[in-house]
Amino acid sequence: MKRRHALSALLALPAAVRAQGAQGTPILVEVWKSPTCGCCKDWITHLEAHGFRAKVHDVGNTAARARLKVPMQLGSCHTAWVGGYAIEGHVPAADIHRLLKRRPAAIGLAVPGMPLGSPGMDGPAYDNRQEPYDVVLIAHDGSTTVFNRYFRTEERS
């Protein structure tokens, strides 16, 4: 009975708390971005609200993208590294958690460009507009498959 109560209590916790590492510490995500990019800062705030702790490098992301083997055509304004995976662009925290749980053999995830409605490109500053976009899983050969879809009428992956 105690075990069932503990599980219920765990599920009642906010997602940010449940997402923390085994020792109760947030999951570290390292981010490379421009020092002046506001949407990057907003994306980091989104991650921190969902159980991540950011270590930020305000040096741009071109070198990090190349080092982490993210294809240039998938580029965005920031690049991150978390749990052995590259994260390019405005990837929602929920998709990063799903990636870390499933642990596929891949380079990581990307949201190419800067689509409106994605984390960091959302809210009143963007008139709450939403563009359809995909989160793609980047295979080691550079090919991609859809990992998740947002604001589309088709089925989500």
Secondary structure, DSSP 8 states (H G I E B T S, - for coil): -HHHHHHHHHHHS-HHHHTS-TTS--EEEEEEE-TT-HHHHHHHHHHHTTTEEEEEE-S-SHHHHHHTT--GGG--SEEEEETTEEEEES--HHHHHHHHHH--SSSEEEE-S--TTSTTS-SGGGTT----EEEEEE-TTS-EEEEEEES-SS---
